[in-house]
Amino acid sequence: MEIASREEYVAALLAAPRPGSDKVLAFYDSRLDLVCADPACMLVPLDDHIVHRGDGLFESICYRERRLFALTAHLDRMAEGAALLDIQPPCPFEAIAARICEVARAGGEDHGDIRVFLSRGPGGFGISPSESPASSLYIVALKSGLPDHEYYARGLTAFASSIPPKQEYLARIKNTNYLPNVFMAREAHAKNMDVAITFDDKGHIGEAAIANVAIVDKDGVLRSPGLERILPGTTLIAALELAASQMPVRKGPIHKDEIATAQEMLLLTSATLCVSITHFDGRPIGSGVPGPVSLWLREALLSEMLKTGRKF
């Protein structure tokens, strides 16, 4: 193999294929403290512990009409995770919020998604956090928009995953070790279904691979699982707060058997807000079509996002 000079290596690196680069609008790297819009330059050191140990955190934040949804809630969750992992960010979280806005502006689009990564940082290939003298912050703006009307009108299919819920001490940290979630996505693809949902050893609902789940039970109560063994999603929390003015809301264990008598089942995530799950394990939920709560919550969440989102 040829041993390249620095100049030759950098030239080859910038010319290397970058699948998905058409979706990248702009990005930021705290090591350089610069924003760039060329996806070919979006690189992370191999010895960064976020790469080879999954020692880091991330948040996914959507923006519509140049308003970032639940920015403070996302960063508050990241701050809690950083405290648990003992990762000191390279700048205060108020400054991270400002940098997110700068990256979104540099992307030049009214609608999109932000990915924020807070890493242990580079410094070695061992497991000890002491190898990394400083943390790293990476921010990426991506092209994205809400799905079309047909997506919401069709709804989703779901099934009980064979993957168990995460242990409590990991479930509430949005860390970058997502192998269980990857297995769930593979499982869904193999079954030609949309959503895999975890259940604990007592048969209680957990969460989907990248989303929270709720039901409208037979009595018309909007119910979400307790937050002990699931990631407390910002969209789930916003949905429960909005719905409380319209209907009874309750957090707590939901047994798998209750899905059969539920009026609706909902998937809640920043990217799509609220989508109806119309079939579970091959059987229809309610009438087998998206119900009124899912359709109302989608519009209510979008309206709330546009009203309260951080403008950039």
Buried (B, 14 or more C-beta within 10 A) or exposed (E): EEEEEEEEEEEEEEEEEBEEEEBBBBBBBBBEEEBBBEBBBBBBBEBBBBBEBBBBBBBBBBBBEBBBBBBBBBBEBBBBBBEBBEBEBBBEBEEBBEBBBBBBBBBEBEBBBBBBBBBBBBBBEEEEBEBBEBBBBBBBBBEBEBEEEEEBEBBBBBBBBEBEBBEEEBBBBBBBBBEBBEBBBEBBEEEEBBBBBBBBEEEBBBBBBBBBBBBBBEEEBBBBBEBEBBBBBBBBBBBBEBBEEEEEBEBEBBEBEBBEEBBBBBBBBBBBBBBBBBBBEEEEBBEEBBBEBBBBBBEBBBEBBBEEBBEB
